[in-house]
Amino acid sequence: MARAAVIAQDDHHYTSTGLSSWKVGFWTFIGSECLLFASLISTYLVYKGRSVVGPYPEEILNIPLTSVSTFVLLMSSLAMVLALDGVQRGSRKLSLIWLGGVILLGSAFLGFQAYEFTHFVHEGLTIGTNVFGSSFFVLTGFHGAHVTGGVIWMITLWIMAARGKLAPADSLKVEIAGLYWHFVDIVWIVIFTLVYLIQ
Amino acid sequence: MTGLWSWLTTVDHKRIGVMYFLTSFFFFFVGGLEALLIRIQLMRPENAFISAETYSQMFTMHGTTMVFLVAMPMAVAFFNYVVPLQIGARDVAFPRLNALSFWVFLFGGLFINSSFLFGAAPNTSWVGYANLTSLQFTPGRNVEFWLIGLSILGISSILGGVNFITTIINLRAPGMKLLRMPLFSWMALVTSFLLVTAIPVVAVALILLAFDRFFGANFYEVTAGGDPILWQHLFWLFGHPEVYILILPSFGIISDVIPTFSRKPLFGYPVVVYAGILIGFIGWGVWSHHMFTVGLGPIADSFFVASTMIIAIPTAIKIFNWLATMWGGALRFPPPMLFAVGVVAVFTVGGLSGIMHASAPIDLQQHDSYFVVAHFHYVLVGGALMGLFSGIYFWFPKVTGKLMSESLGKWHFWTTMIGFNLTFFPMHFAGLFGMPRRTWTYQAELNLETWNQLSTVGAFIFGISSLFLVWNLFRSWKKGEAAPANPWDAATLEWSIPSPPPHYNFPVLPKVRSREPLWDEVERAEVEAVTLSEPEHEPEMPSPSFWPLVVALGVVLSWALVMTGVWWAPLLGLALTAFGIFSWAFQPAFR
């Protein structure tokens, strides 16, 4: 076989759409996560009003307190936007402040959730009490696990920023983390509306 | 690089494809042996060759194995090997993630089969209906092996789906527009979308079951207000798209094989593509036809009757397009074409019986009978598996650089056709005469013996037929004739590079101007000028990595430790997973 010599191209960054593969892949993954939460939320809704013993949602869900924690989580998304801006500008100070803000606000949200869970257990609502307990704890627990994963991710980025390893050229890493963070935030808005507000 | 270590750390899509194939091929024989035990047991009325409990484990593991450990991963083996070559890419978008998908699949498959060592193989059928799977009715570990095994396999499928969607959307060679893509890559794209959307739904069904069994939740507990029908909805919401996950790769394969051996472009190419996409969409709206006997009410039933009948239309479009492609073509019938034509014939039989039980009143009679068993084996064996066989014969020369024996291939095809039809055609009659599915035995007065004996004889012929394939693969791999780059005179990009391909696939990304670049003399010359050329230096490829294997071990350990029932035990596995992920993230992809 005649094999003429050609210069090979190392085009690692060539893509058909011009978009980074990380972005395309991560959006796809978020699509998959949507179906996961949709199934969990549907399960909660299907079981609404079907518990045969209490405590029932209207007796136990604390809307004012959860409004505060929801506000905290929403503000963390604002911090996330500013963190990305900080990284893109190449400001280590702004990156650290706002990534730190995301970590603190995310952790505060988790603190609210931990308080809520222990309080519910004291009130006699566990995962085994009724179908409300089962579907509530699994749904919000899954969301909490996602927030926890996000906080660990943000801590990693914060350490990278502190070591000066988060240059503007690396901003895609923060952007992807941001996609995840905003997604988890939006899921919470749906949960807050369907579980807490519309009883 | 060669040797065991190079395989453990490989991120090359071609090697991962080969590993996927060998693993799924191994499980094919495990699932096949389970089927033969079932057939021996049913050969005579009131037989006691295996116990009722063993029988339950056999049909559960047969179904679970054939769906999750054979048909899906063998299709993924082809996605891995063929898609990057067809679209003109050097690898998939995320090579290390691809390795992770494979290791998670391998460990998940081994985990679920390890249940045999504990005498606790899953025994509540591959659909695992609640609340048979509750602690109350199935107290042993059987269900737990099943639900954890499937959860692990689901992770592999979702990651694989994300990877292939990204690869196909983003790594097509210049000029490879979506509507120039070979049909197999198209169906890989549709299948990947189904994977990333359908798997999370069954994951939730399984997670709820896990919470019920391990942590005392009430999701499927009727006395606490739980509803077993929820399981059926979640399972079939996944389960019906899953049917298309199994069949679409096969449709893709034969849509590439039939034009090749008809020496004609695929008839109505865009329509075949759109029909595939439509099947993917409508596949999401037919799930309750598995639940006509539940009693969902006339409105729900009518909706699902209609949607199920509608989905037959895009499927029939494909069949007519394959026939029209062959019409007037310069037909050749080597083994890949024989199997492709076999799919068209046999799948159509299964499709027709499918339309029969799309009708709710008829389905009420056929539900849970051997008629249904006959139907889905016609579509899944005759449709999915034989399509994969066609793919094996088609791409083997590309993978190994050797030609397969045509005469052994023909023996394989004809024994398969005879064995397959003899096994499953009589099941239609056994079912219509009242034989229920998943029955350990039947009474002599029912007059079902003849049909069952025919099926058993057929199953053994079918079993023996696959030995022709094993021998052919082995012998051709060892001392087959050397294969040229394009042994079939096929039209698509994977045939423009040497057989076997160099590890970087394409020294320079080729430019594509049509759907059949190798069938146009000018374009062929242009493409081959780069694809058959020797680069001055090899393109830089992603480095091997050990971390996907570590992460996979961590994932499997996390799930396996759930079985201890100690709430913090899975954290050990999660710690290993996290360690692996961090090491992975900070290891550069290229060195």
Boltz contact constraints between the chains, C-beta under 6 A:
constraints:
  - contact:
      token1: [A, 3]
      token2: [B, 532]
      max_distance: 6.0
  - contact:
      token1: [A, 3]
      token2: [B, 533]
      max_distance: 6.0
  - contact:
      token1: [A, 3]
      token2: [B, 534]
      max_distance: 6.0
  - contact:
      token1: [A, 4]
      token2: [B, 533]
      max_distance: 6.0
  - contact:
      token1: [A, 5]
      token2: [B, 534]
      max_distance: 6.0
  - contact:
      token1: [A, 5]
      token2: [B, 536]
      max_distance: 6.0
  - contact:
      token1: [A, 6]
      token2: [B, 507]
      max_distance: 6.0
  - contact:
      token1: [A, 6]
      token2: [B, 508]
      max_distance: 6.0
  - contact:
      token1: [A, 6]
      token2: [B, 533]
      max_distance: 6.0
  - contact:
      token1: [A, 6]
      token2: [B, 535]
      max_distance: 6.0
  - contact:
      token1: [A, 7]
      token2: [B, 536]
      max_distance: 6.0
  - contact:
      token1: [A, 8]
      token2: [B, 507]
      max_distance: 6.0
  - contact:
      token1: [A, 8]
      token2: [B, 535]
      max_distance: 6.0
  - contact:
      token1: [A, 8]
      token2: [B, 539]
      max_distance: 6.0
  - contact:
      token1: [A, 9]
      token2: [B, 508]
      max_distance: 6.0
  - contact:
      token1: [A, 10]
      token2: [B, 539]
      max_distance: 6.0
  - contact:
      token1: [A, 10]
      token2: [B, 540]
      max_distance: 6.0
  - contact:
      token1: [A, 15]
      token2: [B, 170]
      max_distance: 6.0
  - contact:
      token1: [A, 16]
      token2: [B, 170]
      max_distance: 6.0
  - contact:
      token1: [A, 16]
      token2: [B, 172]
      max_distance: 6.0
  - contact:
      token1: [A, 17]
      token2: [B, 170]
      max_distance: 6.0
  - contact:
      token1: [A, 21]
      token2: [B, 93]
      max_distance: 6.0
  - contact:
      token1: [A, 21]
      token2: [B, 166]
      max_distance: 6.0
  - contact:
      token1: [A, 21]
      token2: [B, 170]
      max_distance: 6.0
  - contact:
      token1: [A, 24]
      token2: [B, 166]
      max_distance: 6.0
  - contact:
      token1: [A, 24]
      token2: [B, 169]
      max_distance: 6.0
  - contact:
      token1: [A, 24]
      token2: [B, 170]
      max_distance: 6.0
  - contact:
      token1: [A, 25]
      token2: [B, 162]
      max_distance: 6.0
  - contact:
      token1: [A, 25]
      token2: [B, 166]
      max_distance: 6.0
  - contact:
      token1: [A, 28]
      token2: [B, 162]
      max_distance: 6.0
  - contact:
      token1: [A, 28]
      token2: [B, 165]
      max_distance: 6.0
  - contact:
      token1: [A, 28]
      token2: [B, 196]
      max_distance: 6.0
  - contact:
      token1: [A, 29]
      token2: [B, 162]
      max_distance: 6.0
  - contact:
      token1: [A, 32]
      token2: [B, 158]
      max_distance: 6.0
  - contact:
      token1: [A, 32]
      token2: [B, 196]
      max_distance: 6.0
  - contact:
      token1: [A, 32]
      token2: [B, 200]
      max_distance: 6.0
  - contact:
      token1: [A, 35]
      token2: [B, 197]
      max_distance: 6.0
  - contact:
      token1: [A, 35]
      token2: [B, 200]
      max_distance: 6.0
  - contact:
      token1: [A, 35]
      token2: [B, 201]
      max_distance: 6.0
  - contact:
      token1: [A, 36]
      token2: [B, 200]
      max_distance: 6.0
  - contact:
      token1: [A, 39]
      token2: [B, 201]
      max_distance: 6.0
  - contact:
      token1: [A, 39]
      token2: [B, 204]
      max_distance: 6.0
  - contact:
      token1: [A, 40]
      token2: [B, 204]
      max_distance: 6.0
  - contact:
      token1: [A, 50]
      token2: [B, 225]
      max_distance: 6.0
  - contact:
      token1: [A, 51]
      token2: [B, 225]
      max_distance: 6.0
  - contact:
      token1: [A, 52]
      token2: [B, 225]
      max_distance: 6.0
  - contact:
      token1: [A, 127]
      token2: [B, 215]
      max_distance: 6.0
  - contact:
      token1: [A, 127]
      token2: [B, 217]
      max_distance: 6.0
  - contact:
      token1: [A, 128]
      token2: [B, 216]
      max_distance: 6.0
  - contact:
      token1: [A, 130]
      token2: [B, 224]
      max_distance: 6.0
  - contact:
      token1: [A, 131]
      token2: [B, 218]
      max_distance: 6.0
  - contact:
      token1: [A, 131]
      token2: [B, 224]
      max_distance: 6.0
  - contact:
      token1: [A, 131]
      token2: [B, 225]
      max_distance: 6.0
  - contact:
      token1: [A, 131]
      token2: [B, 226]
      max_distance: 6.0
  - contact:
      token1: [A, 134]
      token2: [B, 217]
      max_distance: 6.0
  - contact:
      token1: [A, 134]
      token2: [B, 218]
      max_distance: 6.0
  - contact:
      token1: [A, 134]
      token2: [B, 219]
      max_distance: 6.0
  - contact:
      token1: [A, 138]
      token2: [B, 211]
      max_distance: 6.0
